[in-house]
Amino acid sequence: MSYPPRESIIGSAIRAFLRMFFGLMGVFIALFVIVWLYATVTTPIIIEEKTTFNILNDAEGKREVLPSTTPVILEINLHGKIGDVRGTDAQMFRNILNDSRTGHLAGNRVKGILLNFNTPGGTVVDSEAIYEMINDYKALYHVPVYAFVEGLCASGGMYIAAASDKIFAGPASIIGSIGVVIGPFFNVYDTMEKWGVQAKTITEGLDKDTLNPTRPWKEGEGESIQAVTAFMYHRFVDIVTRARPKLDKTKLIDEYGAHVFDCVTAQKLGYIDVAMSSRNDALRELLIAAKVDSTKSYQVVSLSPKNAWLNEFITSESPLFSGKIKHTIESDKILEQPCFLYCPQ
């Protein structure tokens, strides 16, 4: 009679060790899954702020840190070209408005907005988007929005200012330029033909290469672009005259056009409400409209884009950063497709 070989002590120990090891691994994996599921369900979503909080001078020149319950006036600068990353674009403005309800400004602290203008205008898309954002913000949070022009408020600037409840302007301000421009469009066909240069554009779709500068233009070419320009212009006029009832619509179209005016004339014609004023004048009246007691504590703040200095560094075309000086005519700028602008060329 034979018996199965007996397991050695070493083999038995290894078997016991492996059994214990894999058992513990199973427990750890189970615990990991449970903790991960719990964290996924219970951990709040963190909203990252895209702006930096800054304290500004109030109407009396005070600038100090106050409790988080203090009412706030948010001052937003619209400086430079609208739609330019070095000026004010729609995404930047959206980030400011979003962050005005979170972080340091959570709890409905913002009681009013002061828009500070010094802009020649800019793209139709960004001007329209910012205008709509302001209107939506006002409707949602029921806060007054005032505007102060400290320099230039032209074209797209006026489009955006139409969303404000009242417009103030300083003595050196320039206001107006209600119009739309696209172009200029160049035609270099005759020059190319003279030098024996040919160009070929491959397209699909009727008039896809409308106003192509490398071929003779056809009669009536560009009429569709003219129609779009007219649509945008009349919308611009309607928005401004609806917001500025003292500004005569017929005179705006037939007389004032895209002209600009000093602040006194602009007030007389109805472009603005108060001429020869200051930022503090606008701020004091905004406090009244916002029902903020100026004799008690309040703060004026701004929200600036994070890493703004880095963006300027990256987008800079200065020889200091590029390492070279250009002495060329950029022909691609002549041939590129222009965009619709509420901006003097």
Secondary structure, DSSP 8 states (H G I E B T S, - for coil): --------HHHHHHHHHHHHHHHHHHHHHHHHHHHHHHHHHHS-------EEEEEE--TTS------TTS-EEEEEEEES-BT-TTSB-HHHHHHHHHHTTSGGGTTTTEEEEEEEEEE--EEHHHHHHHHHHHHHHHHHH---EEEEEEEEEETHHHHHHTTSSEEEE-TT-EEE----B-------HHHHHHTT--------STTTTTT-TTS---TTTTHHHHHHHHHHHHHHHHHHHHH-TTS-HHHIIIIITT-EEEHHHHHHHTS-SB-S--HHHHHHHHHHHTT--TTS--EEEEEEETTHHHHHHHH---HHHHS-------HHHHHS----EES--
